[in-house]
Amino acid sequence: MKPNTQQLAELTTQVRRDILRMVHAVNSGHPGGSLGCAEFLVTLYQRLMDRKDGFEMNGTDEDLFFLSNGHISPVFYSVLARSGYFPVSELATFRKLNTRLQGHPTTHDHLPGVRMASGSLGQGLSVALGAAQAKKLNKDNHLVYVLLGDGELQEGQNWEAMMYASAKKVDNLIATVDLNGKQIDGPTDKVLDLGSVKAKFEAFGWDVIEIEKGNDIDSILKGYEEAKAKTMNGKPVCVLLHTEMGNGVDFMMGTHAWHGKAPNDAQLEEAFKQNPETSFGDY
């Protein structure tokens, strides 16, 4: 039985604790974007995707997910572990030498759940398109999901992929853009203004769903059910997910400063007070 909204919320709190603990332990990593996408990835893996038990790289007969903005690996690793792909205890090895949980996801260590290396931004949409087309060739009616950062859209390869997706009618794909308005050097509109992301995707021939409350689980569920209903209709689908970088930790919210900065001991304790222990337990 899939978890209800309350259970998803509790798991999201646990994932936030995992993220904070992981980056604190090695004094490196990217907590801001990870915290902002916690509700989305928990909901995606626990409720939205059709997943098989175990992990096979070919991914036949199940929905697939690709993480393009690979620097938010802490949330990805936590959700994968909490979804049964590998032991939760392995989260303690994050960013340590000769372990499978590197700062950016890699495939050569064969970590279950990781389908592409995503240390270099701008490539995930292209990979997801290939997987989606492979499913069509194999008469596999499952969906392919991919997550992109909004700052990542400044990479030109994304726009080639967007044009290709609509021209080839890749309609079994749902691309999500994490619209938190921030990147490593500051607000996206100051670094390189994206203008209307919705208008751009629509101009490229995509159907677009906008979720204004991207950190609200009910809004995520409603928005993605609408997005799924638009698939298999001749157009690729984009979800614009408005999130808050650092969500759930008040001193990390509203700023780009925590894009790639770990909390110190006192800050970790304060963050834990805002995200108390859950029934899932810490690793």
N, C-alpha and C positions, 0 to 999 in steps of 0.2 A: 504494500500500500504506500502510495506517495505521501510525503509529509504535508501537513496543512500549513497555513500561513504562519501560525504561531511557532510551529516547529522550525520553519524556514528562518524566521526571525532569530530564534535562539541559536541556530546553527550559524547564522551570519555573525552574531556576537562572538561565537567561538572562533570563527575564521578571522575576525578582527584581532582577537587575542593571539592567534597563531602568527599573523602578519607582524604584529608588534614584537613578539618574542623573537621571531626569526631575524629581523633586521637589527634588533638590539644586541643579540648574542654575538654578531660578527661586526657590529658597528658599520654596516654597509647595506645597501639595498634601496628599494623604492617603495616606501610606505604610502605616499600620497595617493597615487593612482590606484594602488592595490586596494586601499580602504574604500575608495570611491566606487569600485566595481564589485565589492563583496556581495551586495544584494543580488546583482545581476547574475554573477557566476554561480552562486548558490542556487538561485531559482532555475537557471538554465540546466544545471546538471541534475538537480533533484526533482524538477517538475516538468520542464519543457522538452528536453531531449529524449528521444527513444534510444536507449542504450542497451547493449548486451552485457552480460556478465563477462568479466575478464577483458583482455585487451588484445586486439589484432591490428597490426599496422594497416592492413588493406581496408579495414572498416566497412566491409560489406554488410548489408542488411541492418544498418543502424545509422542514426544521425551522427554527424561528425562536427567537431569544433576545432578551429584553428585560432591560436593567439598570435596576432600580428605584432602588437606593442609588447614585445617580450620582456621589457624591463619590469612589468608588473607581475613577475614570476612568483612573488610571495603569495598573492591571492590565488594564483593558478595552482601552485603546488598544494596549498592548504585545501582547496576545494577538491582536487584530485584525490588527495589522501583521505579526506572525510567522505568521499564518494566511493572508496574501496579500491582504488587503483594500485595503491602501495601502502605499506604500514605507516600509520600516523607518526610513529616514533622516528621515522626517517626525516621528518621535518627538522629535527635537531642537527642535521648535517648541512643545512642550507649554506651555500657559498663557501664551504670548506673544501680544501684540496682533495682531489681524487674521490669525489662523491658525485652522485647522480643529480643533485639539486644545485646546479650552477646558477650564477646570477642571472643569466639569460638561458631559457630552455634550449637544450641540445638533443639531438637524436642518437648520437653515437654511443651514448651510455644506455640506450634502450629503456628509458624511464617510461613505464606504462602511462598512457594518456597523452604523451607528447608526440605530435605528428609532424612537427616541423621545427627547425632551429629558427629562432626569431630574435637574434641579437641585433640585426640590422633592420631598421624600420622601413616600411613601405612595400614589403614583399608579400605579406599574408593574404591580401585579397587575390593576388595572382595565383597563389598556391590553392586557395579555396576554390577558385574558378576551375582549376584543373581537376580537383576532386569532384566537384559538382558535375562536370562534364563526363567524368569517368562513371559516375553513378548512372547517368542517362544512358551511356553506351552499354552498361551492364543491366539495364532495365531494373535498376534499384530505385524505388520511389522515395527513399529517405532524403532528409534535408542536410545541407551543409551550412554551418554557422561560422562566422569569423568576426573577431573583435579588432577594431582599429582605434587608435588614439586620434583626437582632433588635430593635435600638432603634427601627427604623423601624416595627415593629408597634405602637408606641405611637400611631401615627396612625390615627384612627378609620376612614378610608376603606377600609383593609385589611379590616376586619371586615365591612363592607357587601359588599365584593367576595367575601370568603370565603363569605358566606351565599348570594350570587347564584350562585357557581360550582357549589355543590352542588345548589341548587334547580333550576338549569337543566341539571344533569348534563353539565357541561363536562369531559368525561373525556379530552380530548386535550391537557391542560395538566399540566405538572410545575412546581410552585412550589418553589423552594429558599429556605430561611431560613438565613442565615449566623449560626449560634449561637456567637458568640465571647464573649458575656456582657459586652461593653463598648460604650460609646458616648462621645460627645465629653465629657460631664460626669462620667463615672465608670462603675462597674459598672451594668449594667441593673437588677439587683435593688435597687440603692440609689436610682437615679434614678426609676424607675417599674417595680416588679416585675411581670414578665410571667406569673409562676406557671408552670404546666405548659403549654408551647406545644403539646406533643403532644396533651394532653387537650383543649385548646381547638380545635385543628383537627379532631380526631375528633368533638367535640361539634357542629361545624359540618358534619359529613357528609363529611369528606375521608378518603381512605386516607393513612396516614402511614408513611414509611420513615425510620428514624433511622440516621445514619452517625456512630458515635462517634469514629472517626479520620478527620476531615474533611480532614486534610492528608496523608493516605496515599493514593497513587494507586490501589493495588490495592483498597483499601476503597471508594474513590469508584467505580471501575469496577463492582465487585460491587453496590454499593448502587443505582446508577442502572440497571443491567440489571434489577434487581428492580423499581424504580420504573416503568421502561418496560413491564414485563410486566403491571403493574396498570392501565395506561391502556386506554382504549376499553372500559371495564367499568362505565360508569354513574356513576363518581365522579371528581372531580379528585384529583390526587396531590400530596402535600407531602413534600419531603425535608428533614429537619432535619439540617443539616450542622454538626457540632461542630468549629470551627476555632480556631486560636490567632492572635489579632491580632499582627501583626508577625512571623509565622512565618518562620524561616530566618535571622533576625538576633537573636542572643541578648539584646542590650540593649533591643530593642524589644518583646520578648515579655513577657507577664504583666502588662501595664499598659495603661491607656487613653491614656497621655501622648503616644503617637505616632499618635493618630487623625488629627491634622491638623498635624503638625510635621515639618519637613524636617531631615535630618542635616547637620551641618557638615562641613568638609573631613576632619577626623580621623575622625569617625564614619562617613563614606562609605568611607574607606579600610579601616576595621575591618570594615564590612559586606561589602566586596568580598573581604576575606580569607576570610570565611565562605562566600562565594559566588564561587568562582574562575571565570576565563574559560572559556567553552564553545566548542565548534566552531561555534556559530551566529554568534558575533562580536557585539561591541557596535556600536551605531549611531554 
